[in-house]
Structures are given as C-alpha cells and as structure tokens.
Amino acid sequence: MKATRKKNRVRIGFLILFVVTIYLASSILRVKSPHGINQLEGLYWQPDHTIDVVMMGTSHIHCNVNTALLWEKYGIAAYDYSGAEQPLWMTYFYLRELYKYQNPKVVVVDMYAPARFKEDYQYDWISENIYGMRFSLNKLEMLAVSVEPSKLFQYFPSFSVYHSRYDDLEKEDFEHFFWNWDEKEAFKGYTPYWKQSPQQVPDITEKGKDGLSNKSEKYLKKIIDYMKEKDGELILIAAPYVVTNEDQKTYNRIAEIAKEEGVSFIDYNEYYDEIGLDFEKDFNDESHLNYWGSCKFTEYLGNYLNSFEEVRDRRGQENYGSWDDHVKMINEELHNYQSGKIKNDQ
C-alpha cells in the first residue's frame, strides 16, 4: 500500500509539473499585440459584469477611444474590445463572446471596416482578431466564416502557429502570467498613438448608397438582431479619420439601414469642428487619431454616452478599482512619451 501511494504521489507530481510547464510555455510563446490580440485576451481578465459600455470594431476604436479619460471624467466603465481591420462577421462573434462574461448597457460598433474593405475574406490583420480568443464553439464558428478551408491551419490551432517563436521572444513575453493579474485587469484595450502627422480636411460630396458588401450587410443585420435579443442599446458610429467619398457611399447605406432598424448611427466625420479636431496636430496618420486627438474625440463621445440613464458613474464602487489602475497606466505612458522613453513615431 505504501509503495502504491508513493507511486501515485509521484504520478500526481509529474502531472502537476506537466500542466505548469504547458501553461508557462503557452503564456511565454503565444503572440501578443496591442492591436487586437491583447484586447481579446484582456476581456477574460475583467471582473464579470462590470463593463457598462463596450466599444467594438477596428483599430479606430482602440486607438481613438480613450477608456482612461471616459473613466476619469465621467466614471464610465468602458472597454475597447476591437481588432485591427476587423470585419463585421468577426465583430458579430466577438459580441457573442462578450456576452458570456459581461452584460453591457451600451454597445458601440465602428463601421470603418465595411466602408474600406470589401473582400469576403480579409487576411492582412486577421491573426489580430483570432489568437486572443479562447477555444470554443463560438471561435470555431467565427473561423468558419472568416477563413477559407484551405488556409484554416495557418491560424488554428493557435499553439501550432506560435510554438516556434523561441528566437523572437522579448521581455514582454515573460509578463503574461496569472500573477500579473492586476496589470492584466487594468488594461482596458486603449492603445494610444503619439505621432503628430498633419492631414488635409476632406471635402465629402458623395450621395450614393452602394458601398456595403452583401456579407457585411448580412452581419450588420445579425449584430442588430442580436442586440435587440439582448435588449441592449446599440450605437453604430464612424470614428473620425480622413474619410473619402468612396467610404461615404457605405456610410450612406449604413445610415439607411440604421433608420430602417431603429438604431442610432453617428458619423463623427461630420463633427470635426464640434469635436475640436486640429488637422495639423491631432492625427497619427490619415486613419487614426493620436493621443491628443483621441482625448478630444473621447470627451465628445463621453458626453453623449453620459446621457444614457443606464450608464452610471462607477467611481468609488466595489470591483471597479482596476479602472483607477488603468488611468495610472495611461498617465505613465504619457509621462514616458514626455520624458522621451516613447518615440513620437510609435
């Protein structure tokens, strides 16, 4: 009996060692990125049912919507749950993933991707919208509509993709363990840009309404139907950037659909002056605001979000301390920029 017990303890010890080794290897080797992967993974670190406002869509969300400012000025518990060039069919499955853990009062979805990208399969930044999501039937369904069968194994399973990153490891790769809980929880998706790149104010005259692809329209309506089922407030937006007449065709069609479906659509490219955007100083590039532009846009957006009765001031409430930590995190980034630790081209 003693020999059997000893063998069982040894087996259990090896099993624990194996599980710990797999966890550490996975945590170190998996791909990290502040333009989608971290936003996806970060959702799982948030306290359940604490996010009141979730922002979804492309990098126009996590670069333009300053969640730290929303908290500091309005007490809005918001999260940027977005990925670079994210098509609407992936946004739909993100939405389903979100509601497993949160029950937001307001969902804001940016419409840049359907305006700019028309192909049914969009591969340039697709990995940013896949690798951070936990394995589930929902993830498999997302992959089924996002990746052609012949290319599936380039993205799934995730470990088969990143297991060979040994030569690419950096300091950041060793900071993603469960004992970094506070830092992971404090990340709310916002990824500021620091460059100042002067832009031309666009002159938009387009009245056409034929810019929305069939697949994008299908999933836009699925998003609308899903939010009606959840009885949540859905707000469709176009975050400010240097919009083109070709993009405007899509926004005109989205406005038409929004009116038919009884949901809000706000094209913030029509409000440059009201927001107070300076085209000489507030853009990182033609597609994204920089930190200072994001503060102006976020304040304008936050004033609107603050008008919803369901969106409460959560400052000082239990389970919301991570938003205070988030403000400190962004302020530290600002300090690092001002002290020269972050270059203005990042």
N, C-alpha and C positions, 0 to 999 in steps of 0.2 A: 504493500500500500504506500509506504514512504517513497519507494522508487517511482511509483506511478505519479504520485503528487509532485515529485521533483521534476519529472519529465513534463508534466502539464504546466508547471510554472515556467519552465524553460520555453515551452511552445508559446505560452501567452506572452512571455517577454520578447521572443522573436517577432510575434505578430504585432505587438505594440511598436517595436523598433521599425518594422516594415512600414506600418501605417505612417509613423512620424517621418520616416525617410521620404516616402512618396509625397507627403504634404509639403515638406521643406523643398524638395526638388521642384514640385509644381509651382509653389509660391515664388521661387527664385527664377525659374526658367520661363514662366508664362510672359507673354508680351504685355508691356504696359504702355499706355499712351494717354495724354490728357485731351485727346480729340475724339473720344468715343469709348474706348475700352475701359478707362478709369471711371467714366460716367456710368457705364453699365454695371461694372463691379461695385461701384460705390453705393448703388441703391441697396444692396444687401446688408450694408453696414448701418443703415439709417434705422433709428428706433421705429418700430411698427406704428403705422397710423399717426404719424406726426407731420407729414408733409401736407400742407394745405393747398399749395399751388405748385404744379409741376409744369416745366417748360420742355417742349419736345420738338424735334426736327433736326436741322443740320447744325454745322458749326456756327451759324448765325445766332443760335441760341447760346451755346456755352462760351462764345466769345463776346456776345453783345449784351447778355442779361447778367448783371452783377448781383448775384444772390446775397452777397455780404451787405450791399447797400440796401437791398429790399428788407433785410432784417434790421439793420442799424437804424434806418429812417422810419420804417413802417411796422416793424415787428412781424413781417410776413415770413413764414416758414416755407421757403421755396427751394426747389431742386432743379438743376438743369440736366434733364435726362435725354441727352441728344448724342448724335454721332456725325462725323464729317460726311457731307453729301448723302445723308440718309434719305432713301426713297420712302414714299408713303406706305408701301406694303411692309417695310420693316418697322416703321412707326406704329402701324397697327398692332404688330406682335409685341413691340415694346409696351404698348398700352395694356395689353393683356398680362404681360409680365408684371407691370407696375401694380395692377390691382390685386395681385397675390399678396402684396405686403403693405400697400398704402390705400387710403381712400380719400384722394384729394378733392377739395371743394371746387377747384378750378383747374382745368387742363388747357394750356396754351400750346398750339401747334403752329410752327412756322411753315410757310408754303414755298420757300425758296427752291427746294429740290425739284418739285414738279414743274416749276417755271423754267428751270435752267437745264434739267437733264431729262431726256425723252426716251431713252432706251429702256426696254423691259428688264434688262439685267445690267446693273451698274457696278463694275468691278474695281474702279480706281481706289476707292476707300472702303470697300465692303468689309475688310477684316476689322476695321474700327467698330463696326456695328455687329460683330459676331462674338469675338473672343472673350468678352467680359460677361456674357450671359451664361447662367447655369444650365447644365444639361436638363432638358425637359421635353415633353411632347410639344410644348409651345415653340421651343427653339427649333425642333425638327420641322415643324410646320412652316416656320419662318424661312428656314433654309430651302425648303421645297419650292417656295415661290420666288426666292432671291438668287438661287444658283442653278445653273444648268446641270443636269445629272453628270455630264462628262467632267465637270470641274468641281464637283462636290468635295472630293477628298483633298482638294487644295486648302479647304477651310475646316474640315471636320473629319475626325475628332480633333479638338484643339491641340491636345498634347502631341499628336503626331506632327503638328506643324512647328511647334516651338521647342521640341525636345533637343534640337541641335543648336541652340543659341549659346552654347558654352563660351565661344570666343567673343560674344557680343555683350557679355554681362557687364553692368556698371553698378555703381554704389546704390542707385535707386532700387535695383533688383533685390537687394537684401533688406528692404524696408517694408515688406508687404506680408507680415505675419500677423497672427491673431493678437500678439502682444502689442502691436501698433494700433490697437483698436481706436483709441481716442483720435489719432490723426486721421484714420480712415473715415471715422464718423464725421469729422469736421469738414471733410471735402464735400462740397455741395454741387460740384460739376463745373463751376465757373472757371474759365481759363483765359485770363486777360492777355491781350497783346500790348506791346509797348512802343512799337514804331509809329512815327508820325509821317504819313505819306499824303501830300496834297492831292485832291481829286477835283474833277470838274462836276458842277451841279448838272444833273441830267435834265434834258428837256423832253418830256414824255407827251406824245400826242396820240398814241395808239388807242383805237376804239374797238378793234377786233376781239373776238372771244373764242378763238380756235386753237389756243396753245396747250390745252391739257390733254395728255395722252389717255387712251382708254384704260390702261392699267392704273394710272394714277387716279383717274376719276372713280374707278371701281373701289379703290381702297380709301379714298377720301370719304365716300359714302358709307363704307364699312366703319370707319372711325366715327362718323357722325351717328350712325345707328348704335354703335357700341356705347357711346357716351349717353345717348338717350336711354338705353337699357340700364345704365348705371345711375341715371338721374343726376349727372354731373354737368357743370357749366363748361361748355366747350367754346374756346375763343380761337379762331383762325387768324393768323397775322402774317404780314410780311415785315420782318425786322428791317430797319433802314440799311441801305447799301447803295451803290451806284447802279440803280435799276436801268434796264434797257427797254426799248419799245417791244422787242420780242418777248421779254419776260412779262410785260404788261398784258399781252394777249391772254396769258394764263391767269393772271390776277383778275382780269375782267370776267373770265369764265368762273373762277372760284367765287367771286362776289355774287354771280348769278345763282350758283348752286347754294351758297350760304343763305341767300334770301329765300330760295325755294324751301330749304330745310329748316328755316327759322333759327339759324345760328349766327353768331357775330363773325364778321371778317373785317379786320382793320389793316389797311395798307399804310404802314408808317412811313413809306416813301412819299406820301402826300403831306407829311407833317414835319419836314425838315426844319422849317423856321420855328414852329411851335416847340419842338424838342430843343431847339437852340444849337443845332449841329453846325460846327465850323468846318467847312470842307478843306480848309488849309491845315487843320490841326487834329481833327477828331477821328481820322481813319487810319487804320493799319495798312490797308490796301483797298482796292475798289470794292471788295466783297465783305470786308469786316471792319467794324469799329475798333479803335484801340481802347485802352483802359479809360481814358478821359471821355471819349465818345460813348462808351458803354455806361458810364455813370450818368450822363445826360439822358440817354435813352431809358435807362432803368428807372430813373426818377420819374420820368414822364409815364412810363408803363405802370410803375408802382402806385402812382396817384390814381390811375384807373382801377387797378386791382383792389386798392384800398376801399373803393366804393361798394364792393360786394359785402353784403351783411355776413355771409358765411366765412369770409376771410378775416380772421381775428388777429389782434396784436398778441403774440405769444411770448413776448419778452418777460422774463422772470418766472415763467411757468415751469413746472417739473417736466423733465425729459426733453427740454429744448436748449440745454446748455451747449450743445455741440454747435449751434448757430453762433453763439458768442465766440467759440473757438474758431469758427470759420472766419469771422470778422478779423480776428487776430492774425489768422493765416494770410489773408489777402493784404492786410496792412503791412505784414512782414515782407510780402512780395513787393509792395510799393516801396518800402524802405530799401530793399535790396536794389531796386531799379535806381532810386535816387542816389544811392551810395556807389553805383557803378557795378554792382555784382551781377546785374542783369543788363545785357546789352540792349540798346534800343531797336535792334533788328530782330528781336525774339518775340 
